[in-house]
Amino acid sequence: MSTLLANLNAPQLAAVTLPAEHALILAGAGSGKTRVLTTRIAWLISTGQVSPSGILAVTFTNKAAKEMQTRLAAMLPINVKGMWIGTFHGLCNRLLRAHYRDAGLPQLFQILDSADQLSSVKRMMKALNADDEKFPPRELCHFINAQKEQGLRSSAVEAWDSWATKKVELYAAYEAQCEREGVVDFAELLLRSYELLSRNEPLLRHYQERFRHILVDEFQDTNKLQYRWLKLLTGQHAALFCVGDDDQSIYAFRGADVGNMRDFEREFHVKHMIRLEQNYRSHGNILDAANAIIQNNPQRLGKNLWTQAGSGEPIRVYEAYSDNDEARWIVEEVKALVRDGQARADMALLYRSNAQSRALEHALFNAGIPYRVYGGLRFFERAEIKHALAYLRLIANENDDTAFARVVNFPVRGIGARSLESLQDAAKAANSSLYAAIPQVGGKGGASLAAFAQLIAGLRGAVDLPLPALIEHVIELSGLRAHYQNEKEGEERLSNLDELINAAAGFVAEEGVPGEEGELSADLAAFLAHASLEAGEHQAGEGDDALQLMTVHSAKGLEFDVVFISGLEEGLFPHENAVNDVKNGGNGLEEERRLMYVAVTRARQRLYLSIAQSRMLHGQTRYNIPSRFLDEIPGELMKWLTPKVDKSAFAVPSASTFYGRSGPRGAGGSNSSAGTAPGEFYSAPVARASARDGWRIGMNVHHAKFGDGLILNLEGSGTDARVQVNFKAAGMKWLALSVAKLEVI
């Protein structure tokens, strides 16, 4: 027993050895919650309080369940494979397999994954001749799953108008189809299990008496039905031991309800709430920053992370003048860290939105830095981007059969498998491309194919447009934008499509190739080649020493020596939807702050935060205000790598240094910084009276967004010229002269 409880700190020991009563363990990031859960189970078994069969342990991932089993097997000489340890879905599947007759299921019922469910919904809608444009199948899947996660069958869903009534009818038809076929989807596993226990009193009593200790991991991520399922199984005699962190609840969009933690505390009259606050992952400055940020959320159960590892290094903050400058700086910083011996695999680059990865990937690709996109696809491999590129490839070459096959019926335009088979036969007989064989197909399918050919011909007619405008035109007229606007989770796909327009604008500016008048755009051909190269190369292989790229959501549960958090601007992080939600009385900003807390606590030793004064978003250049989260971090914890100017000081500073375009370690080729350490900035003399294109240092100017200011510095020329202005209200900003629209005052 002494070995089992060795190396636990005082709160961990208190949690592990609690009496058999309901308990809530508030486990902060890096505080050893998995150790507490597994040791609690081992302690209960080894002290004879319960047999292995009397334990029910619920996790959220199969990986977590396997880790728990592995640790238990190392602690106790028992067969852990027979224990009820698993995910909600896995445990419900086990329950339904054991009692399939009572559940009204065939013995060998099959489980539909998300792709199978979508296919099943499409078949049902086709059989009913339902309008799949008015009721997109993917959106209908989300609707059905959301109802099931609320515990609602189709008969219990209220419909307030004809549109909602039709969705409920389709839900009912899908239920009937699944019953006929003897299949269940993931949401059905939990709902069917809950209904089985609710209506079968002897069976419920059996499991309530069997499972005397129920332990739940990541309790903050439970939805309403999962919590009801746990309450049902707990009954009058079991002890419910819930481990979670309300400050890391970031999955509301999946149905997670952080309010379950407070409901549990109230409804179960929880006497034991233990806070695990000692962090074994991060240095003190990082934890202090995380604590300072999250304390601005009012509805918290409350805790304060601390460590014995010391304060560590300050948090480094860089303010770039554009998103491309931000990406270049990150690349140079990564290079510097690697030269100093830091493994790339122990560094992570986090972003709030997937669309941000495009500029970052481009900079890494050009620099030859191996990287992997964790939990997602690289930008040019995402489905919506490949769809848009397929349309562009058909504009460039109508005989591209691969591109043709990808989008001929996407978005759906009534071209079925039989029509495509006829087209393939005609193309084979004529030894031609699919596009060229379209006139050989008759009937309704032939008419739909001809309409598609007319669409492509119309898109080709716009080929003289500048490349970014052409891509925007294609996204609109192809129906891609309308299609994703109808998807429940289509917002991110639309952001990626907008970022494709930005990528084209950046490509033309950097590598554009003017074509001859009347010829197909050379820019288009060059851009398609560029997209293929970036999609097909440079993704590091498994086990390679590669920089890790991921969204903040994907980073939860991971940790790295070095973390970069990019795009810390209002409207991006926190996301503009959350900011608008606050204006409408919602609490979306609180979840964004929890997301920032998760991002910060991924770092073990070094944390970088970056901002871009201007960023291309949705096809437009935006001038950004730094994220409020930066203001919530105490100044003494941060080291600004770009000079901060006192906003109250409104004069040309006497300092003789500025942070230029070259970036750390001389990204622009300067040798003056060759000896600087990672995170330092080099200095160069300021030309006190230089003038450029009519602008000069010391000139008073006005900007529509930032107000009145004073020019402090000028650099670059032509379209690359930029100006540094100290604004009275907004502070120091670098602006591109070509788009800044400054006025002399």
Beta strands, then each sheet from edge to edge (+ up, - down):
strand 1: 23-27
strand 2: 55-59
strand 3: 84-87
strand 4: 110-112
strand 5: 183-185
strand 6: 213-216
strand 7: 239-244
strand 8: 272-276
strand 9: 315-320
strand 10: 347-351
strand 11: 371-373
strand 12: 547-551
strand 13: 560-565
strand 14: 603-612
strand 15: 614-617
strand 16: 620-623
strand 17: 638-640
strand 18: 691-692
strand 19: 695-696
strand 20: 700-703
strand 21: 707-715
strand 22: 722-727
strand 23: 731-736
strand 24: 743-744
sheet 1: 3+ 2+ 6+ 7+ 1+ 8+
sheet 2: 4+ 5+
sheet 3: 11+ 12+ 10+ 13+ 14+ 9+ 17+
sheet 4: 15+ 16-
sheet 5: 18+ 19-
sheet 6: 23+ 22- 21+ 20- 24+
end
